[in-house]
């Protein structure tokens, strides 16, 4: 089951990337961010699912110390990158709806590239911040983690005997990868809603809101599942229940993103049809 879900995730996101890159009509800021989001989703799910599939098939759930740290680093990197790219996409929709006449100037290729580079830099910083604390422990031996992947919070608890340092790292990472992107998204959509409400016709309101419907769906799915995992782990004392809940945002969310954007977007549908006709 997990293998088929992983293959669907990789294929769906790669089709989005190929469709955007092959169609000149989609060479716009919104689809530039979308293709980077799809690439991040492939990396995000690839840090957890392949090892899970191998573990299930071989009945061997052992992982080396180096392998665990590597997977944790990439998990944090791609997870944070997902969050920051969603925030950048929200800003893109804010400019498109609230400042349509200045859209081409404000969302220049240089700015779009800079936003992606800054997102990558912050994601690497968050990833290495985790590593710097975990690496204080010289070696893990015969440690059991009640999860199907190297969960960063559990490794941080193993590595940090100092609770204060642990909390500082967790709050710093939470601010960079969660709080600030969410704050940016909420600000953008508050301006978008305010601008849409001033549109006199109902058709105009629907057309304006439909341009950000797919993004809003992905935002709700990504942060909704993440919040669900957090609440389930806070309420339940069983870490295994938290591991089951984690399947939602590590496997289900990256798999559904291509379907949300392709089913709700006529431009993507046309680009995919052209791409498939070219291939076959």
C-alpha positions in Angstrom: 0.0 0.0 0.0 2.7 2.5 1.0 4.7 1.7 -2.1 1.8 2.4 -4.4 1.1 5.7 -2.5 4.7 6.7 -2.9 4.8 6.0 -6.6 1.6 8.0 -7.1 3.1 10.9 -5.1 6.3 10.9 -7.1 4.6 10.5 -10.5 2.0 13.1 -9.8 4.5 15.7 -8.6 6.9 15.0 -11.4 4.0 15.4 -13.9 3.3 18.8 -12.4 6.9 19.8 -12.7 7.1 18.6 -16.4 3.9 20.3 -17.3 5.0 23.6 -15.9 8.4 23.5 -17.5 7.2 22.4 -20.9 4.3 24.9 -21.3 5.3 28.5 -21.9 1.9 29.7 -20.7 2.7 28.4 -17.2 6.0 30.3 -16.9 4.5 32.6 -14.3 5.3 33.2 -10.6 2.4 31.1 -9.3 3.5 28.0 -11.3 7.1 28.6 -10.6 6.4 28.3 -6.9 4.1 25.3 -7.6 6.9 23.4 -9.4 9.2 24.0 -6.5 6.6 22.9 -4.1 6.1 19.7 -6.0 9.9 19.1 -6.0 9.9 19.7 -2.2 7.0 17.2 -1.8 8.9 14.5 -3.6 11.9 15.1 -1.4 9.7 15.2 1.8 8.0 11.9 1.2 11.2 10.3 -0.1 12.9 10.8 3.3 10.4 8.5 5.0 8.4 6.2 2.7 11.1 4.2 0.9 12.7 3.2 4.2 9.2 2.3 5.6 8.5 0.1 2.6 11.9 -1.7 3.0 11.3 -2.2 6.7 7.9 -3.7 6.1 9.2 -6.1 3.4 12.3 -7.2 5.2 10.9 -7.1 8.8 14.1 -5.2 9.8 13.5 -1.8 11.3 17.2 -1.1 12.3 18.8 2.1 10.9 22.4 3.3 11.4 23.2 6.4 13.4 24.5 8.2 10.3 21.4 7.1 8.3 19.1 8.4 11.0 20.7 11.8 11.2 20.8 12.1 7.4 17.1 11.3 7.1 16.2 13.6 9.9 18.1 16.5 8.3 16.4 16.0 4.9 13.0 15.6 6.6 13.4 18.9 8.4 14.8 20.6 5.3 11.9 19.6 2.9 9.2 20.0 5.6 10.3 23.5 6.3 10.7 24.3 2.6 7.1 23.2 2.0 5.9 25.6 4.7 7.9 28.5 3.4 6.9 27.9 -0.2 3.2 27.9 0.8 3.8 31.3 2.4 5.5 32.6 -0.8 2.6 31.4 -2.8 0.2 33.2 -0.5 2.1 36.4 -1.1 1.9 35.8 -4.8 -1.9 35.5 -4.6 -2.0 38.6 -2.5 -0.2 40.7 -5.1 -2.2 39.2 -8.0 -5.6 40.0 -6.3 -4.8 43.2 -4.4 -2.3 44.8 -6.8 -3.1 43.4 -10.2 -1.8 46.3 -12.2 1.6 46.1 -10.5 1.8 42.3 -10.5 4.4 41.9 -13.2 6.7 44.5 -11.6 6.2 43.3 -8.0 6.5 39.6 -8.8 9.6 39.8 -11.0 11.6 36.7 -11.9 14.4 38.0 -9.7 12.1 38.4 -6.7 10.6 34.9 -7.2 14.1 33.3 -7.4 15.1 35.2 -4.3 12.1 34.0 -2.4 12.9 30.4 -3.3 16.6 30.8 -2.4 15.7 32.4 1.0 13.3 29.6 1.7 16.0 27.0 0.9 18.5 28.9 3.1 16.1 29.1 6.1 15.3 25.4 5.6 18.9 24.4 5.7 19.4 26.6 8.8 16.6 24.8 10.6 17.9 21.4 9.6 21.4 22.2 10.8 20.1 23.7 14.0 18.6 20.3 14.8 21.8 18.5 13.8 24.0 20.7 16.0 22.0 19.7 19.1 21.7 16.0 18.2 25.4 15.7 17.4 26.2 16.6 21.0 25.6 12.9 21.6 28.5 11.0 20.2 26.7 7.8 19.4 23.2 6.2 19.7 23.3 2.5 20.4 20.3 0.2 20.7 17.9 3.1 21.0 14.2 2.4 20.1 12.2 5.2 18.5 8.4 4.7 18.5 8.0 6.0 15.0 8.3 4.8 11.4 11.0 7.4 10.7 13.6 9.4 12.6 11.3 11.9 14.2 13.3 15.1 14.9 11.5 15.8 18.2 12.3 12.4 19.6 15.9 12.5 18.6 16.1 16.0 20.2 14.8 14.5 23.4 17.4 11.8 23.3 20.2 14.2 22.6 19.4 17.0 25.0 19.8 16.5 28.7 19.3 20.2 29.2 15.6 20.9 29.0 16.2 24.7 28.5 18.4 24.1 25.4 15.8 21.6 24.1 13.0 24.2 24.4 15.0 27.0 22.9 15.8 24.9 19.8 12.2 23.7 19.5 10.7 27.2 19.8 13.3 28.6 17.3 12.6 25.9 14.8 8.8 26.3 15.3 9.0 30.0 14.7 11.1 29.7 11.5 9.3 26.7 10.0 5.8 27.2 11.3 4.8 30.4 13.1 6.3 32.9 10.6 5.0 31.2 7.5 1.5 30.8 9.0 1.6 34.5 10.0 2.5 35.4 6.4 -0.3 33.3 5.0 -2.9 34.7 7.4 -1.8 38.3 6.6 -2.0 37.6 2.8 -5.4 36.1 3.0 -6.8 38.7 5.3 -5.9 41.3 2.6 -7.2 39.0 -0.1 -10.6 38.6 1.6 -10.8 42.3 2.3 -10.1 43.1 -1.3 -12.6 40.5 -2.6 -15.4 41.8 -0.4 -15.0 45.2 -2.1 -15.7 43.6 -5.5 -19.3 44.6 -6.4 -20.4 41.6 -8.5 -20.8 38.1 -7.2 -19.2 36.7 -10.4 -16.2 38.9 -9.8 -15.9 37.7 -6.2 -16.0 34.1 -7.3 -13.5 34.6 -10.1 -11.1 36.3 -7.7 -11.4 33.7 -5.0 -11.2 30.8 -7.4 -7.6 31.8 -8.4 -6.4 31.0 -4.8 -8.8 28.1 -4.1 -6.3 25.3 -4.8 -3.6 27.0 -2.7 -6.0 27.5 0.2 -6.9 23.8 0.0 -3.3 22.7 0.1 -2.6 25.1 3.0 -5.5 23.7 5.0 -4.4 20.1 4.3 -0.7 20.7 5.2 -1.2 22.7 8.4 -4.4 20.9 9.3 -2.8 17.5 9.3 0.3 18.9 11.0 -1.8 20.4 13.8 -3.7 17.1 14.1 -0.5 15.2 14.7 0.6 17.8 17.3 -2.8 17.6 19.1 -2.9 13.8 19.0 0.6 13.5 20.5 -0.3 16.1 23.1 -3.5 14.4 24.1 -2.4 10.8 23.8 0.5 9.4 25.9 1.1 6.7 23.3 3.9 7.7 20.8 2.7 5.0 18.4 -0.7 6.8 17.9 1.3 9.9 17.0 3.2 7.8 14.5 0.0 6.6 12.9 -1.2 10.2 12.7 2.1 11.3 11.1 1.2 9.2 8.1 -1.3 11.9 7.2 1.2 14.7 6.6 4.2 12.6 5.5 2.4 10.4 3.0 -1.2 11.5 2.3 -0.6 15.3 1.9 2.2 15.1 -0.7 0.1 12.5 -2.6 -3.0 14.7 -2.7 -1.3 18.0 -3.7 -1.0 17.2 -7.4 -4.6 16.1 -7.6 -5.8 19.3 -5.9 -3.9 21.5 -8.3 -4.7 19.5 -11.4 -8.4 18.9 -10.7 -9.1 22.5 -9.8 -6.9 24.2 -12.4 -7.8 24.3 -16.1 -4.3 25.6 -17.1 -2.7 22.6 -15.4 -5.2 20.2 -17.1 -4.4 21.6 -20.5 -0.7 21.5 -19.9 -0.9 17.9 -18.7 -2.9 16.8 -21.7 -0.3 18.4 -24.1 2.5 16.7 -22.2 0.8 13.3 -22.3 0.0 13.7 -26.0 3.6 14.5 -26.6 4.9 11.5 -24.7 2.4 9.0 -26.1 
